[in-house]
Amino acid sequence: MGNLLAVSKEKIRVALKVLFEYKANLYSVFIFDFFLVFAYGFFYFIFGEFIFEILGWSNYDFILYFIAVFLSSKCKWGLSLMFFSSRLLNGKLNTLLTKPVNPYFYQTLFYDRGGSNIIYVPFLFVVFFIVSLFLNYNIYLSLISMLVILLGILLEILVINFLESLAFFIKKNEFLVNLFLNVLFFNETYTPKLMASMTNLFYLLPTSIYGFFVIELLNNRYDLFLTLLPWFILSCVVLSVLIKLLWVFGLKRYEAYG
């Protein structure tokens, strides 16, 4: 643990230094997200009346919904095992195994990451909280909703890491991750309530936690979330155990020639 904390401190220091020396990287992220917000806004401007009527949301709700979605996106790309299977095939995992730190946590938290997430993710949390207060949402519900966002992000990262960790035993498993991300994007775009006429399974996805249920909570509609909360917590525990087992047995059979 001590080695991991020392590495964490050094990685953060270096990432911040790089971030402020190459400001164009940070600016490009903000510009890209600006146009992404514009695209989302245009979509809901076209279909807004229909969606607002079904969801019972206001324009303010969608502003916070976008912020929560961006939070997840930054954490997903910055704190998960994305593209881990390719590192198994080219032998780059060997560089982690030579370090005096836990290879899973090092790979998850620091390996080949940009520095923008270090300040961008906390910044979005602050923005979410300030905007929720500015829009006169209850301060206690705003704080609780931030915890719910963290739960959704955690579950999403654990699912991705579980699917990526299967690379120890399944060659070229990228299709599993891509399939999962496509389903998440569909659920994120249309929300599970719009799909309820077909199936209620969309309520169980991580995008429902950090997106749909957060806004419902801010509007004092939390009965369904409380019903599903034990399932979400149990899923996090089970996935953590499975990832642990995959790495324990996977590292024992790992061989690289890259």
C-alpha beads as a LAMMPS data file, in Angstrom:
LAMMPS data file: protein, C-alpha beads

258 atoms
257 bonds

1 atom types
1 bond types

-500.0 500.0 xlo xhi
-500.0 500.0 ylo yhi
-500.0 500.0 zlo zhi

Masses

1 110.0

Atoms # bond

1 1 1 0.000 0.000 0.000
2 1 1 2.853 2.368 0.842
3 1 1 4.431 1.841 -2.587
4 1 1 1.103 2.473 -4.300
5 1 1 0.602 5.744 -2.397
6 1 1 4.126 6.880 -3.259
7 1 1 3.589 6.061 -6.931
8 1 1 0.197 7.788 -6.829
9 1 1 1.705 10.991 -5.476
10 1 1 4.472 11.026 -8.072
11 1 1 2.137 10.218 -10.961
12 1 1 -0.243 13.011 -9.969
13 1 1 2.640 15.476 -9.671
14 1 1 3.986 14.570 -13.102
15 1 1 0.526 14.566 -14.694
16 1 1 -0.240 18.054 -13.362
17 1 1 3.116 19.328 -14.586
18 1 1 2.495 17.932 -18.065
19 1 1 -1.047 19.261 -18.037
20 1 1 -0.027 22.831 -17.342
21 1 1 2.958 22.721 -19.694
22 1 1 0.816 21.429 -22.575
23 1 1 -2.344 23.456 -22.066
24 1 1 -3.586 22.657 -25.554
25 1 1 -4.440 19.132 -24.357
26 1 1 -6.706 20.478 -21.637
27 1 1 -8.269 23.092 -23.898
28 1 1 -9.010 20.481 -26.538
29 1 1 -10.916 18.414 -23.970
30 1 1 -13.076 21.393 -23.011
31 1 1 -13.721 22.278 -26.654
32 1 1 -14.652 18.699 -27.537
33 1 1 -17.047 18.478 -24.576
34 1 1 -18.572 21.836 -25.486
35 1 1 -19.564 20.538 -28.907
36 1 1 -20.719 17.283 -27.343
37 1 1 -23.012 19.243 -25.009
38 1 1 -24.263 21.167 -28.027
39 1 1 -25.062 17.893 -29.827
40 1 1 -26.954 16.558 -26.804
41 1 1 -28.783 19.861 -26.459
42 1 1 -29.783 19.808 -30.121
43 1 1 -31.097 16.252 -29.778
44 1 1 -33.276 17.135 -26.802
45 1 1 -34.363 20.385 -28.457
46 1 1 -35.788 18.317 -31.316
47 1 1 -37.294 15.541 -29.196
48 1 1 -37.522 17.427 -25.916
49 1 1 -41.284 17.866 -25.614
50 1 1 -41.882 14.144 -26.069
51 1 1 -39.074 13.144 -23.673
52 1 1 -39.928 15.762 -21.024
53 1 1 -43.525 14.551 -20.926
54 1 1 -42.530 10.927 -20.340
55 1 1 -39.706 11.566 -17.857
56 1 1 -41.267 14.473 -16.020
57 1 1 -37.931 16.336 -16.199
58 1 1 -37.200 20.009 -16.733
59 1 1 -34.455 21.691 -18.735
60 1 1 -32.542 22.108 -15.469
61 1 1 -32.706 18.365 -14.883
62 1 1 -31.092 17.717 -18.245
63 1 1 -28.279 20.174 -17.498
64 1 1 -27.333 18.140 -14.425
65 1 1 -27.883 14.923 -16.356
66 1 1 -25.278 15.975 -18.930
67 1 1 -22.759 16.844 -16.221
68 1 1 -23.251 13.452 -14.544
69 1 1 -22.827 11.668 -17.888
70 1 1 -19.567 13.531 -18.567
71 1 1 -18.307 12.585 -15.120
72 1 1 -18.785 8.931 -15.917
73 1 1 -17.188 9.284 -19.334
74 1 1 -14.002 10.806 -17.895
75 1 1 -13.770 8.199 -15.145
76 1 1 -14.450 5.356 -17.565
77 1 1 -11.595 6.328 -19.858
78 1 1 -9.247 7.405 -17.101
79 1 1 -9.767 4.842 -14.339
80 1 1 -10.511 1.528 -16.034
81 1 1 -8.662 -1.286 -17.831
82 1 1 -9.687 -0.091 -21.278
83 1 1 -7.592 -1.756 -24.027
84 1 1 -5.973 -4.088 -21.495
85 1 1 -6.281 -7.088 -23.824
86 1 1 -3.926 -5.468 -26.355
87 1 1 -1.283 -5.051 -23.646
88 1 1 -1.501 -8.728 -22.868
89 1 1 -0.891 -9.626 -26.499
90 1 1 2.044 -7.266 -27.064
91 1 1 3.751 -8.074 -23.760
92 1 1 3.484 -4.606 -22.201
93 1 1 2.067 -6.128 -19.035
94 1 1 5.635 -7.176 -18.266
95 1 1 6.539 -3.544 -17.565
96 1 1 3.961 -3.528 -14.772
97 1 1 5.074 -6.804 -13.251
98 1 1 8.565 -5.404 -12.705
99 1 1 7.238 -2.555 -10.552
100 1 1 6.957 -2.921 -6.740
101 1 1 3.236 -2.134 -6.782
102 1 1 0.035 -4.075 -7.289
103 1 1 -0.170 -4.547 -11.087
104 1 1 -3.975 -4.374 -11.176
105 1 1 -4.232 -1.036 -9.375
106 1 1 -1.282 0.400 -11.267
107 1 1 -2.795 -0.647 -14.585
108 1 1 -6.205 0.676 -13.577
109 1 1 -5.155 4.005 -12.116
110 1 1 -2.020 5.157 -13.854
111 1 1 -0.825 3.167 -16.819
112 1 1 -0.747 5.225 -20.019
113 1 1 -3.179 7.868 -18.779
114 1 1 -3.448 11.542 -19.683
115 1 1 -3.297 14.173 -16.957
116 1 1 -6.559 15.953 -17.730
117 1 1 -8.721 13.561 -15.682
118 1 1 -6.860 14.445 -12.483
119 1 1 -8.339 17.923 -12.377
120 1 1 -11.235 17.480 -14.810
121 1 1 -13.168 14.872 -12.814
122 1 1 -13.041 16.760 -9.470
123 1 1 -13.882 19.932 -11.400
124 1 1 -17.035 18.308 -12.811
125 1 1 -18.096 17.158 -9.340
126 1 1 -17.722 20.716 -8.065
127 1 1 -19.639 22.042 -11.075
128 1 1 -22.426 19.506 -10.521
129 1 1 -22.800 20.528 -6.873
130 1 1 -22.664 24.284 -7.550
131 1 1 -25.114 24.084 -10.451
132 1 1 -27.528 21.956 -8.409
133 1 1 -27.499 24.576 -5.643
134 1 1 -27.816 27.424 -8.151
135 1 1 -30.886 25.726 -9.618
136 1 1 -32.389 25.509 -6.107
137 1 1 -32.157 21.751 -5.646
138 1 1 -32.067 20.531 -2.051
139 1 1 -28.490 20.659 -0.722
140 1 1 -28.781 17.295 1.052
141 1 1 -30.220 15.603 -2.017
142 1 1 -27.408 17.147 -4.069
143 1 1 -24.784 15.639 -1.757
144 1 1 -26.513 12.241 -1.775
145 1 1 -26.822 12.346 -5.555
146 1 1 -23.044 12.802 -5.826
147 1 1 -22.599 9.601 -3.830
148 1 1 -25.027 7.883 -6.186
149 1 1 -22.955 9.089 -9.151
150 1 1 -19.871 7.543 -7.537
151 1 1 -21.742 4.246 -7.099
152 1 1 -22.737 4.213 -10.756
153 1 1 -19.215 5.048 -11.890
154 1 1 -17.792 2.324 -9.648
155 1 1 -20.170 -0.300 -11.040
156 1 1 -19.435 0.717 -14.630
157 1 1 -15.664 0.547 -14.100
158 1 1 -15.955 -2.841 -12.389
159 1 1 -17.963 -4.281 -15.286
160 1 1 -15.435 -2.953 -17.818
161 1 1 -12.509 -4.249 -15.757
162 1 1 -14.159 -7.660 -15.423
163 1 1 -14.695 -7.917 -19.181
164 1 1 -11.166 -6.696 -19.899
165 1 1 -9.683 -9.125 -17.346
166 1 1 -11.237 -12.004 -19.250
167 1 1 -8.421 -11.379 -21.743
168 1 1 -6.273 -13.653 -19.571
169 1 1 -8.447 -16.537 -20.782
170 1 1 -10.233 -15.258 -23.913
171 1 1 -8.144 -14.017 -26.807
172 1 1 -9.442 -10.932 -28.632
173 1 1 -12.237 -10.197 -26.170
174 1 1 -12.687 -6.556 -27.220
175 1 1 -16.104 -7.363 -28.671
176 1 1 -17.469 -7.943 -25.158
177 1 1 -16.387 -4.504 -23.979
178 1 1 -17.637 -2.849 -27.164
179 1 1 -21.007 -4.566 -26.840
180 1 1 -21.326 -3.408 -23.232
181 1 1 -20.363 0.178 -24.114
182 1 1 -22.863 0.271 -26.981
183 1 1 -25.664 -0.850 -24.659
184 1 1 -24.596 1.792 -22.134
185 1 1 -24.633 4.491 -24.787
186 1 1 -28.123 3.474 -25.884
187 1 1 -29.383 3.528 -22.296
188 1 1 -27.568 6.786 -21.586
189 1 1 -29.135 8.489 -24.600
190 1 1 -32.724 7.378 -24.152
191 1 1 -32.802 6.631 -20.371
192 1 1 -34.308 3.382 -19.047
193 1 1 -37.766 4.880 -18.545
194 1 1 -38.230 5.329 -22.281
195 1 1 -37.376 1.632 -22.726
196 1 1 -39.602 0.397 -19.880
197 1 1 -42.320 -0.682 -22.304
198 1 1 -39.874 -3.271 -23.700
199 1 1 -37.950 -4.331 -20.587
200 1 1 -36.994 -3.099 -17.135
201 1 1 -33.480 -4.542 -17.399
202 1 1 -32.119 -1.156 -18.496
203 1 1 -32.724 0.096 -14.949
204 1 1 -29.978 -2.284 -13.779
205 1 1 -27.233 -0.733 -15.920
206 1 1 -24.647 1.664 -14.448
207 1 1 -25.856 4.466 -16.732
208 1 1 -29.186 4.343 -14.918
209 1 1 -27.464 4.929 -11.570
210 1 1 -25.289 7.931 -12.382
211 1 1 -27.806 9.339 -14.874
212 1 1 -31.490 8.545 -14.552
213 1 1 -31.653 7.767 -10.829
214 1 1 -29.587 10.836 -9.896
215 1 1 -32.138 13.158 -11.493
216 1 1 -35.019 11.173 -10.046
217 1 1 -33.431 11.487 -6.605
218 1 1 -33.082 15.258 -6.983
219 1 1 -36.811 15.333 -7.724
220 1 1 -37.652 13.285 -4.594
221 1 1 -38.471 10.152 -6.580
222 1 1 -36.265 7.459 -5.109
223 1 1 -38.468 4.423 -4.341
224 1 1 -37.284 2.387 -7.344
225 1 1 -33.637 3.229 -6.667
226 1 1 -33.886 2.088 -3.044
227 1 1 -35.462 -1.150 -4.258
228 1 1 -32.549 -1.804 -6.626
229 1 1 -29.785 -0.490 -4.333
230 1 1 -29.025 -3.923 -2.759
231 1 1 -28.614 -5.349 -6.254
232 1 1 -26.172 -2.611 -7.204
233 1 1 -24.083 -3.099 -4.057
234 1 1 -24.090 -6.893 -4.441
235 1 1 -23.015 -6.516 -8.078
236 1 1 -20.018 -4.395 -7.020
237 1 1 -18.973 -7.004 -4.438
238 1 1 -19.357 -9.967 -6.817
239 1 1 -17.507 -8.212 -9.644
240 1 1 -14.654 -7.258 -7.290
241 1 1 -14.263 -10.905 -6.224
242 1 1 -14.380 -12.152 -9.817
243 1 1 -11.776 -9.606 -10.938
244 1 1 -9.539 -10.667 -8.060
245 1 1 -9.808 -14.316 -9.087
246 1 1 -9.191 -13.533 -12.747
247 1 1 -5.991 -11.671 -11.917
248 1 1 -4.730 -14.259 -9.421
249 1 1 -5.130 -17.164 -11.828
250 1 1 -4.480 -15.076 -14.935
251 1 1 -1.065 -13.887 -13.789
252 1 1 -0.069 -17.474 -12.982
253 1 1 -0.601 -18.519 -16.591
254 1 1 0.544 -15.282 -18.199
255 1 1 3.374 -15.511 -20.706
256 1 1 4.516 -12.678 -22.979
257 1 1 6.842 -12.451 -25.909
258 1 1 6.332 -8.796 -26.850

Bonds

1 1 1 2
2 1 2 3
3 1 3 4
4 1 4 5
5 1 5 6
6 1 6 7
7 1 7 8
8 1 8 9
9 1 9 10
10 1 10 11
11 1 11 12
12 1 12 13
13 1 13 14
14 1 14 15
15 1 15 16
16 1 16 17
17 1 17 18
18 1 18 19
19 1 19 20
20 1 20 21
21 1 21 22
22 1 22 23
23 1 23 24
24 1 24 25
25 1 25 26
26 1 26 27
27 1 27 28
28 1 28 29
29 1 29 30
30 1 30 31
31 1 31 32
32 1 32 33
33 1 33 34
34 1 34 35
35 1 35 36
36 1 36 37
37 1 37 38
38 1 38 39
39 1 39 40
40 1 40 41
41 1 41 42
42 1 42 43
43 1 43 44
44 1 44 45
45 1 45 46
46 1 46 47
47 1 47 48
48 1 48 49
49 1 49 50
50 1 50 51
51 1 51 52
52 1 52 53
53 1 53 54
54 1 54 55
55 1 55 56
56 1 56 57
57 1 57 58
58 1 58 59
59 1 59 60
60 1 60 61
61 1 61 62
62 1 62 63
63 1 63 64
64 1 64 65
65 1 65 66
66 1 66 67
67 1 67 68
68 1 68 69
69 1 69 70
70 1 70 71
71 1 71 72
72 1 72 73
73 1 73 74
74 1 74 75
75 1 75 76
76 1 76 77
77 1 77 78
78 1 78 79
79 1 79 80
80 1 80 81
81 1 81 82
82 1 82 83
83 1 83 84
84 1 84 85
85 1 85 86
86 1 86 87
87 1 87 88
88 1 88 89
89 1 89 90
90 1 90 91
91 1 91 92
92 1 92 93
93 1 93 94
94 1 94 95
95 1 95 96
96 1 96 97
97 1 97 98
98 1 98 99
99 1 99 100
100 1 100 101
101 1 101 102
102 1 102 103
103 1 103 104
104 1 104 105
105 1 105 106
106 1 106 107
107 1 107 108
108 1 108 109
109 1 109 110
110 1 110 111
111 1 111 112
112 1 112 113
113 1 113 114
114 1 114 115
115 1 115 116
116 1 116 117
117 1 117 118
118 1 118 119
119 1 119 120
120 1 120 121
121 1 121 122
122 1 122 123
123 1 123 124
124 1 124 125
125 1 125 126
126 1 126 127
127 1 127 128
128 1 128 129
129 1 129 130
130 1 130 131
131 1 131 132
132 1 132 133
133 1 133 134
134 1 134 135
135 1 135 136
136 1 136 137
137 1 137 138
138 1 138 139
139 1 139 140
140 1 140 141
141 1 141 142
142 1 142 143
143 1 143 144
144 1 144 145
145 1 145 146
146 1 146 147
147 1 147 148
148 1 148 149
149 1 149 150
150 1 150 151
151 1 151 152
152 1 152 153
153 1 153 154
154 1 154 155
155 1 155 156
156 1 156 157
157 1 157 158
158 1 158 159
159 1 159 160
160 1 160 161
161 1 161 162
162 1 162 163
163 1 163 164
164 1 164 165
165 1 165 166
166 1 166 167
167 1 167 168
168 1 168 169
169 1 169 170
170 1 170 171
171 1 171 172
172 1 172 173
173 1 173 174
174 1 174 175
175 1 175 176
176 1 176 177
177 1 177 178
178 1 178 179
179 1 179 180
180 1 180 181
181 1 181 182
182 1 182 183
183 1 183 184
184 1 184 185
185 1 185 186
186 1 186 187
187 1 187 188
188 1 188 189
189 1 189 190
190 1 190 191
191 1 191 192
192 1 192 193
193 1 193 194
194 1 194 195
195 1 195 196
196 1 196 197
197 1 197 198
198 1 198 199
199 1 199 200
200 1 200 201
201 1 201 202
202 1 202 203
203 1 203 204
204 1 204 205
205 1 205 206
206 1 206 207
207 1 207 208
208 1 208 209
209 1 209 210
210 1 210 211
211 1 211 212
212 1 212 213
213 1 213 214
214 1 214 215
215 1 215 216
216 1 216 217
217 1 217 218
218 1 218 219
219 1 219 220
220 1 220 221
221 1 221 222
222 1 222 223
223 1 223 224
224 1 224 225
225 1 225 226
226 1 226 227
227 1 227 228
228 1 228 229
229 1 229 230
230 1 230 231
231 1 231 232
232 1 232 233
233 1 233 234
234 1 234 235
235 1 235 236
236 1 236 237
237 1 237 238
238 1 238 239
239 1 239 240
240 1 240 241
241 1 241 242
242 1 242 243
243 1 243 244
244 1 244 245
245 1 245 246
246 1 246 247
247 1 247 248
248 1 248 249
249 1 249 250
250 1 250 251
251 1 251 252
252 1 252 253
253 1 253 254
254 1 254 255
255 1 255 256
256 1 256 257
257 1 257 258
